[in-house]
Amino acid sequence: MAEPATALDSKELRRRSRKAKVVTPPGPRLRVPKPIRRLQRQAPMYAIQGISSLSTRLREATGREVIDMARVMEVIQFLYQQRELARRGADYAVDDFGFDAQWTESLLPLFKLMYRDYWRVETTGIENVPATGRALLVANHSGVLPWDGTMIKTAIFAEHPEPRHVRALVASLFMGMPVLSWFLRRTGQTVGHPDDTRRLLERDELVLVFPEGVKGTGKPFKDRYRLRRFGRGGFVATAIRTGAPIIPVSVVGSEEIYPMIADAAPVAKFFGLPYFPITPTWPWLGILGMIPLPSKWRIQFHPPVRTELFHAASADDQHLVMTVADEVRNTIQNGIYDNLKLRRGVFV
């Protein structure tokens, strides 16, 4: 009777041994040699030194600047800032509009490259933008996509002695798009509503508004540089109520980045868009057709309209509001004509 019991015990032992977890002792940890770790830390510095040496040799050989070290350093700074921002995790501050100033400033090297090297923007009248305090920037709007707003914001950071953030007002249509709305809010934009405009101005911010709205960005190429109506002048009423000076801004160059030769209205209606542009490159080249053309830009900031000279109750005087709105519109339109004369060519 003992043998069956012994056999059962042996089977049970084998079953349990198969189920038992085998623990392998940890092996020795592989350590990177100290000289290699030092090389990893110093690699960026060696790379900069190598590029600088190559730049010097090319300049001596060709007699001109082939590699712009200032631009190289901006790219390196951008990469470094992105790495540092990735490390902060969820520990960062935004205002009640969702604006992340630190993240926005990290993108400036890329926008400055477009500002200086791609569109070669010439800016005048930057001294008319106040270094402190509130102001309402009012500009013409064009170009299918709102690159004009991006370049105005970049101009104040690139040219102004006291760089400041500009908060642009955007059509509610774009603030409803999943990814785009996040990016716009993160970089300081908000819905073009009088309440939001007033709140920003009362915080002494620079606010950028485009009274033409989507009618400006969606106008055909044959109507380029002809301003649309400025609505009922709501921006003037808001400026008067907050005592913010109005600074007209004329932009030349944005009309040619996406020459809109037609509007596919049925397609636009299907997607719920105000227009569906047909350009020489879009939609024929697919995603490549979204690359803007390298036109030559000029941006002019005009002297301010002193709305603080009006009594706050004047904001309800529609005749006064429309008179000031027309004055601002005429200033922008004349500035466009003047800058078109100064531009030697569309792409020159």
RAGI-V565665 format. One line per field, one symbol per residue. ss: DSSP state (2 for helix, 1 for strand, 0 for the rest). burial: # if it has 24 or more other ideal C-beta (glycine too) atoms within 12 Angstrom, else .. A space follows every 10 residues. Layout:
BEGIN
ss: ???
burial: ???
END
This chain:
BEGIN
ss: 0222222222 2222222220 0000000000 0002222222 2222222222 2222222222 2200000022 2222222222 2222222000 0000000000 2222220222 2222222200 0111022200 0000111110 0000002222 2222222220 0000011111 0002220222 2222220001 1002222222 2200011110 0002222000 2220000000 0002222222 2200111111 1102220001 1110222222 2000001110 0000022222 0000000111 1111102220 0222220222 2222222222 2222222222 22000000
burial: .......... .......... .......... .......... .......... #...#..... .......... .#.##.#... .......... ......#### #.######## ######.##. ######.### ...####### ########## ########## ...####### #..##..... ...####### ##.#.##### #...###### ########## #..##.##.# #.######## ########## ########## ..#....... ....#.###. .#........ .##.###### ##.##.#..# ....#..... #..######. ###.##..## ..#.....
END
